[in-house]
């Protein structure tokens, strides 16, 4: 990797962690300089503005989390194992999150939902990608006879994403992983009951 | 109400809406001046700092939402009706939220979770109050034979709060109430199955 490329990646990585902890509005160029150990000039040689850094940092953060998912989901076979995999990525959000600051989708969504920024558009795309992944898992589970056929796929997928993000919010606020563990336990219980050989 | 008291309330109300939309870090004293139509001097006669406004604005925002809950829950008798009541308050979060900007607990939690601020402490207290309310509803439901006795009350309460906050995040991001409606539908389905005369 060329030196210039290395500097650019360093800025993106450090900024991604920073934005994910302090929020977009909460980060100044000075914060970015401090986190990267670079002078303003070096940063502006690579990026036009804080906006440009934020957009690339968001992509980097989502890619990082996605890699963790891919590893977790690799050995998952059933619907319940696949849904578990998402929660496993954040099971120690307090001491060992996939990226510092917790979930970049949650943080960026709440940060940008009342604006019309490019950042909100990016968060919305990441949200749809996540929703579609869950929908496909549910859909496949219905196709292969694992889940009952009368499930409202879109509703269940939306429900799972809500639980996932809401439980990260709760654990981050309380600085205790228990809320993610509780939510994982309860959604697995629910999905168990939606299985064709489940209770109902 | 005395004139000074009116001015103070006006600042708190306008700032609560502002912080709830733009976040704490995203609001400057200039934004507060613009939203209130007041000069800096008039604001500083009432508050020492942006911090002091933010703390009082958060209390006001939570009180506002709580009043909506109280009205919604007044006619609710069963566990399912009581849990529905929470979702009903936000059912039109896009066009008619209880307070502009959506849920102050969600917004303030995400905004403050990586800091050690008084604002985070306030958000944490509001979160516990909410959790305890839900726990009591579940506990009562078990006591009066409505719900199965083997329910993990703390886990179900945490699950419901996560669903609630996560579905508001999703609806706010997509600017579509459907995610709150989906989550309400699914959690009622789950609670239905936890009833003593439910499916299992």
Interface residues (C-beta under 8 A of the other chain):
Chain A: X21 X22 X23 X24 X25 X26 X101 X102 X106 X107 X109 X110 X111 X113 X114 X120 X123 X124 X127 X152 X154 X155 X156 X158 X159 X161 X162 X163 X164 X165 X166 X167 X169 X170 X172 X173 X174 X178 X179 X182 X183 X185 X186 X187 X190 X193 X199 X200
Chain B: X21 X22 X23 X25 X26 X101 X102 X106 X107 X109 X110 X111 X113 X114 X120 X123 X124 X127 X152 X154 X155 X156 X158 X159 X161 X162 X163 X164 X165 X166 X167 X169 X170 X172 X173 X174 X175 X178 X179 X182 X183 X185 X186 X187 X190 X193 X199 X200
